[in-house]
Amino acid sequence: MLYQIQQYLKYLKRSTNQHGVHSPFVYNLVTACFYDKKKHQDYSRISDYKRALLQNKNTIEITDLGTGSVYTKSNIRHINSIAKNSGASLKHAKLLFRLNQYFQFNNSLELGTSLGVSTHAIALGNTKGKITSIEGCPKIAEFSSQNLKDKNITNAEILVGDFSTVIPKLNQDTIDFVLFDGNHNKESTLEYFELLLPKIHNNTVFIFDDIYWSKGMTEAWEIIKKHSKVKVTIDTFQYGFVFFRQEQVKEHFTIRL
């Protein structure tokens, strides 16, 4: 926690808003998507989805293939506790929704479904596109899959297994968008990044969650930023955005949300 506080204070000092951005691509993204203040109709569905989870007092058995929870070591957890301590906040779920609306991704991939808050928001952002989400815990995957169906989400599919095993078996030749939101450690993050590089195209977008979760995650983020295929990155503290647009000059931005 101390590490994250220290990093956040540094982030505040170096971050800016759209007025400090000189790239037309990034400026348009920040103003039209990041800072979009419209009250989208689907925001109520996103809020209702999260609220229902926070009110769900049922328990579920966890098989955690990642770094695990910092809140409890028990493998029997309440759904409302998972919803409170894991997964996207409403603020970030709405951002993911806007991002998919803005880019209209056809093929999205999520590493780490959890209770499906991000999955739900991404699926709503472009109902003509498809999101595939990979979850390591079978019980969580089963719960979230049924929950999404109950909410009439028809363009999401949840696959069960270890990311490094499932990723090579994906049918998609190219992927438009990837949310890296599971197994928050340096080695695994870099492994998944390398596994998915063959599936990128010029307009693919990667988002890495919790880039300041630990010193190792920050080191992974710095390595990714320097990769030869990476052209533009945006640090929003919670999320690290990666773009591969070859027409762009290599630049790194730190943006306040």
Summary of the structure (lengths in Angstrom):
residues: 257
radius of gyration: 17.4
end to end distance: 20.8
largest distance: 50.2
contacts: 832
relative contact order: 0.14
helix: 45%
strand: 18%
